[in-house]
Amino acid sequence: MPFTPLDDDLPPSIHIERPWVTWAIMSACVWVFWAQSLSGQSGGANMIYAYGLIPAALSGEADLPHGLYRVEPLITLFSYQFLHAGMLHLLGNLLYLWVFGDNVEDAMGHWRFFLFYIICGALAGFVHWFAQPQSDVPLIGASGAISGVLGAYLVLHPKAKILVPLYFVPVYLPAWILLLFWFGFQVVSMLTLESDDMGPAWWAHIGGFIAGAILVIPFRYRTVPLFGGGDAPNGITLRDRSRWQTPRRSKKPDQ
């Protein structure tokens, strides 16, 4: 990915105290990856086949060996989201969730964000299955659900500034440029690159992003504006938060 997000210029929370669910999801991904690592190469592979999303199994066209069958194929639409293929795969997903997850959770509240995240991941997996229903390669990783977070962030905060290293020089880019470029990269890659079952799941990324951009509208608090309506005015920077941030309320916003 040419632009790797490192930070944004939005306050981490206005309506909630801390992004507990974002942190919990990150911790769960780390814990599952640790369990995969402790299981060794064979045990880790068994976990991936047992809990990863295998399109052919979801279609009913393939069955796992008895020793690997642990959950119904429909359950893997959710379980696959916490498995990862390696350390770089895990860290890349955690970085995106760290940068974008807190503000999306802040716009929804804890439980709504959790449901939003899980549903986006499941829909991303469903789109991947629809595109490759006969594939017997497991789909794993949080990127489908995180793609939904990116889609939601675009709808909520398109004018926010995202810190990225551009040729090793840190610069701030508008969120809409970064996120639309990211989405376009997924679409172009899906259309032009040769299909590789072991490579990125482009369809899952595309499906998750579109799902997040749509679902953020009903999932957000009704008092949270869309399209950057509640973001900092032009010329006010991150460190000037006190000049524009609304006071934290003693009760939850209208739901």
N, C-alpha and C positions, 0 to 999 in steps of 0.2 A: 504494500500500500504506500503510494508516494507521500501522503500526508498522514503522519501518526499523531493523534491528539495527545497532548500532555496535560492540558488544563483548560478551563474556560473562565470567563470574566463575570460569571453570575455568582451571587451568594449561594452557598450550598443548600440553605433551607430558609423558608419564610413561614410556612404553614406547619411544619413539623420540627421537632427538636433535633433529631438526628435521622439520617437515612438508614435505619436499622435493617430494613429488608434488603437493601442493596448490599450492605455489609454481610448479612446472613447468607445471601446467594453466593457471594464471592467466597465466603468461608466454606460453604457446602461444596463448591467446585474444587477448592483446594483439598478438602478432606477426602472427597471421592478420588481425586487424582493420587493422593497419598496412599489410599487403599489399593488402587490399581498398581502403584509402584511396589508396595509391600507384597503383592501377590505374585511378583515375578513376571517374566515375559509370558509364560503360558497362562498363569492365572489372570493377568491383566487382559490378555486376548479373550479369555473366556468371559470376563466381565463385559467386554465390549460387545461380544456376540449375544450375551444373555440380556443386556439392558439397552444396547444400541437399537436404533430404529432400522430394521431391515425391510425395505419396501416389499420384497417378494413374500416375506412372512405376513406382513400386514395385508397383502392382497390374497392370502390364502393359497399361494402357488408354491410355497416352500415351507418346510417344517424344520425347526432346529433339532439336532440330536437330543435324545432324552436327558443327557447329562448337562446340557446347556439351557434347557427350557426352565425358566424361573418365573416369568410374568407373561401375562397375555400380551399379544402384539400391540393392542391399543394402548396399554400402559407404557409401552416404549416411546409413544409420542411425548411423554413427559420425562421419563427416566434418561433418555438419550442426552438431554440438555445439560446434564451434570458430568458427563464423561468427556475426556480429552485424549488426544492422540500423543501428546508430548508436552514438554515444558513450554516451548515457544507457543504452541497452540493455546495452552492455558493462559500464559502471561499476556498474550495479545488480546484475548477476550476480556480478561480482568481489567486491562488498561482502559478499554473502551467503556466497560461498565462503570469503572471508577470515575471517569470524566463525565459521562452523560447520565448515569443512573440516578444520582442524588436529586437533580432538578426535576426529573420525570416523577420520581417518587414523591417529591415535595408537592407536585401539582395534583397528586391523586390521594395521598395518604398511604399508610403502610399496607393495609389489606387489599385495597383496590390495586395498588401497584403490584403486589404479589400475584393476584389473579391475572392482571394485565400481562405480566411477564410470562407466566406459565402458558396462557392462552396464545400469546404471540409465538412462543416456541413450538407449541403444538400445531398451530396453523402453518408455520414454516416447515415443519416436518411433513404435514399433509401435502403441501405444495410440492415438496421434494418427492414424495411418494407418487403423486399424480403425474409428475414429469418422468419418473423412472420406476414404474410399478413392478417391473420384473427384476430389478437389481437385487443381488444377494449380498451387497457390501453394506455393512452397518453405517448409518449416519450417526455421528456423535459430535458433541460440542455445544457451547452456549451461544454460538454466533447467530443462530436463527432467532432466538429470543432477544438477544442484544440488538439485532437488526430492527426489531420492533421498537426498542428503546430509542434507536437513532431516528426512526420515522416519527415517533412521538416528539422527540426533541426538536426536530425540524418544524413541526407544526406549532409547537409551543414557543420556541426561542430562535427563529430564523436569523435574527439580527445580533445574537450573542457572538462574542469573539472567542475563537478557539486557538489556543497556543499550539503551534506545530513547528517542528524543526525543518526549515526549508534550506536544503544544502548546508545543514549543520548550523544554520542561523535561526534562532527562535523568532517567529513572527506570529502575529494574531491575524487569523482569517475569519471572515463572517461565517457563521455556522451554515448558512444556506449554501455557500460555495463548497465548503468541505463535504457536507452531507449529500448534496446533489451530485458532486463529483464521485463520491463513494458509491452512490446508487447507480450512476451511469457506468462506472467501472464494472459493477456486477453484471449489468445488462449486456454490455459490450463483450465481456469475458464469456458469458453464457452463449452469445451468438457466434463468436469468432474462434474460441479456443476448442480444441478437440476434446471430446468427452473423455473424462478420466475418473473412474470410480473412486480413486484414491485421492483426488484433488479436492479443492473447495466445492462446497455444495451451493453453486450459484443460485439455483432455484429456491433453495431454502432462505438464502439471504434476501432475495427479491420478495418472496412471499411474506417473510417476517417484517420487512420494512414497510410494505404496503399495509399489512395488518395493523402495525403500530400507528401509522399515520391516520388510519381511520378510527381505530378503537380509542385513541387518546381523547377524542371528542366526547364520547359518553362517559369515559372512565374518570376524567378530570373533575375536580370540584367545579361547580357551576360559577364560582366567583373568580376562577382562574382564566384570564383572557388568552386568546389564541393569537398566533402570528406575531409574537413579540410585543403585544399590547401592554404588558406589565414590566417590560425590561427597562434597563437604565436608559435615560435620554441620551442623545448623542453628545459626546464630549465629557461625559461623566464616567470615570474609570472604575475598575474593580475596587480599588482601595478607598474610593469615595462613597462607599455603600450608604453611610449614614444620611446622605443628602437625598436619597431617593427610595430606600427600602421602606416598605410599609411596616408599621409596628406589628410584632407577633401578637396574635389574638389569644385571649385566655380560653377560648373554645374553638372547636373546629369550624371551618367555613361551612356555609350551607352546602348540603350534599344533594 
